[in-house]
Amino acid sequence: LAVGRISRDPSLDLGHRLDYVILQEECETPRALVRFVDFGKLSSAFIGPLNPGFCEVAAHLGENWNKAIFSWMCINYKLDSTIHHNAFARTLPSPTQILLTIMKYFKWAHVGIIASSDDIWMYTAKESATALRNHGLPVGIVTSVHKGENGIEETWNKIKEVNNIKIILLCMHSVLIGGQEQAALLTKALEMGLADGRYIFVPYDTLLYSLPYQNNSFSVFDNDSKLREAYDAVLTITLESGERTFYDAFREAKESGEIIRDLEATQVSPLFGTIYDAIYFMAMAMDSARRKGVRASGANIAEHTKNFSFPGFSHQVETDSCGKGLNNYVILDTDGHGNQLFPTHLLDMSSGSVLSLGQAIHFPNGVPPKPDSSCWFDPDILCTEG
């Protein structure tokens, strides 16, 4: 869809005919890296990789091959150095930056991270912990979900042993788009009395796409009162929808005959929109480099991602003068009873500020976790004695 629209876009002058090849990424990180080495001959630029476990090596390879790499999943903080990684560009703001801004606003510094046992999520958890620690924040535990009900209980018992945790980052597929593991994890937390407001659960997955929340009900809550109650302790952070949601945009593309697959919008992961935007993002960079009269090399394309503004799949995509994404995010909350999510706060990426939208967060038992000392968020002060 993206490549078809780019080829018909009269505002873009790429100097090349754009085509795509889908490169299957192995699930296990070492094998995925070996496979990626072979991809060097197959493409002129890359959208990916999906596994943060080999992002840095992939960025070095891209530089060596002189091919640009555009990724929304890479969170390795070292990749933000354009001196060392000049052929790498992010198509979304760094998830770490979003989390940091929100944690600072609520003064919740102590973090625990639970990952699905899949390689992609294990490495997401490890890299998230490294990035947060690099900013001086205390990550008390990084663990993966053990199999079966007893395994999930064991995971929560490990979390309970660590003092002061306020936020628990869930690195796995969101229950709102079919993540069964997250559903089991949250339900068990409720049964063990851990969804009582002492922790705030934050799904990592939804940071990577625009979850359709406006006028949308989530049927996963309809016949599951336990999950509905447990989700009261969850704050969902996602890309702000524009005038229309991902579902609206998908239906429009289907009605216009551009999407011919027989799928309902609700059957498609909103990550579709993120991938579409990443491909368009790359085309905008190629166009920008060509207009400035520079050769379409990897470093040149990655360099020309500044001061963009273009209509993405369901919302406007913008970057600042450094090439950083300016997409706004919202914090979504439930009331603990219904099947809808309501926006409570807006994260304005242009100013890095969090703004209340007038709807209070509904915390279990009506009380948020106690704030941590603000010294954790001041790079010039050393926190002592908690």
Secondary structure, 3 states (H helix, E strand, C coil): CHHHHHHHCCCCCCCCCCCCCCCCCCCCHHHHHHHHHHHCCCCCEEECCCCHHHHHHHHHHHHHHCCEEEECCCCCHHHHCCCCCCCEEECCCCHHHHHHHHHHHHCCCCEEEEECCCHHHHHHHHHHHHHHHHCCCCEEEEEECCCHHHHHHHHHHHHHCCCCCCEEEEECCCHHHCCHHHHHHHHHHHHCCCCCCCCEEEECHHHHCCCCCCCCECHHHCCCHHHHHHHHHECEEEECCCCCCHHHHHHHHHHCCCCCCCCCHHHCCCHHHHHHHHHHHHHHHHHHHHHCCCCCCHHHHHHCCCCCEEECCCCEEEECCCCCECCCEEEEECCCCCCECEEEEEEECCCCEEEECCCCCCCHHHCCCCCCCHHHHCCCCCCCCC
